[in-house]
Amino acid sequence: MAIIAPSLLSADFTRMGEEVREIESVGAKVLHIDIMDGHFVPNLTFGYTMVKALRPISQMVFDVHLMMTNPLEYIQNFANAGSDIITVHTECDSDLGKCIDLIHQCGKKAGLSVKPKTPAEALFPYLERLEHILVMTVEPGFGGQSMMPDCLGKIAAIKAECAARGVSIPVMIDGGVNASNARMAAEAGADMMVAGNAVFGASDRAAAFRDLSEKSSL
């Protein structure tokens, strides 16, 4: 069964604490937190102060996705705020090796992400140093987009390369996950799935979360 990670980007921003408590109560173990800088992607979301404010009220794993041009400058702050996993993009301007090293120095799990047009091979030089991989199945920057199914093919390529190198890294997908495509994503090999509107936008969030979890079980 793939792990469903609700995305805070789709929560009600006027009641963040209540939203986090509710989504944890329906069974979520991982919370995906999108950090956008308005430069790497054309949108602004949260800062590390939001992560810090939410950390004391939740036991969920905070999976922090830095969609930032220069994430190296902010990793320390997000680590100190209570992130558990910190993911940066292969397409960012920061030195990826230095980013991974700093994340580990902070005692956190390091992840790398690729946009839809970036080949899976961009991740390969770093596989032995990672604990997390994120494959974008939409162009990053906005919620509510439809999944780009062709991106799912990267999962098999990543897992084959990991197997060849003797490493095992969970692969998460992010973008357009819903009840109609969760099974397809699971069959493609996704270990974790970010779900935004499909969970936070549902009238019955517990039922929606349960349905996605069941559909992602092979």
Secondary structure as UniProt FT lines:
FT   STRAND          3..7
FT   HELIX           8..10
FT   HELIX           13..15
FT   HELIX           16..25
FT   TURN            26..27
FT   STRAND          30..37
FT   HELIX           48..54
FT   HELIX           55..57
FT   STRAND          61..67
FT   HELIX           71..73
FT   HELIX           75..81
FT   STRAND          85..89
FT   TURN            90..91
FT   HELIX           96..105
FT   TURN            106..107
FT   STRAND          109..114
FT   TURN            116..117
FT   HELIX           120..129
FT   STRAND          132..136
FT   TURN            140..141
FT   HELIX           149..152
FT   HELIX           153..165
FT   STRAND          171..174
FT   TURN            179..181
FT   HELIX           182..187
FT   TURN            188..189
FT   STRAND          192..195
FT   HELIX           197..200
FT   HELIX           205..215
//
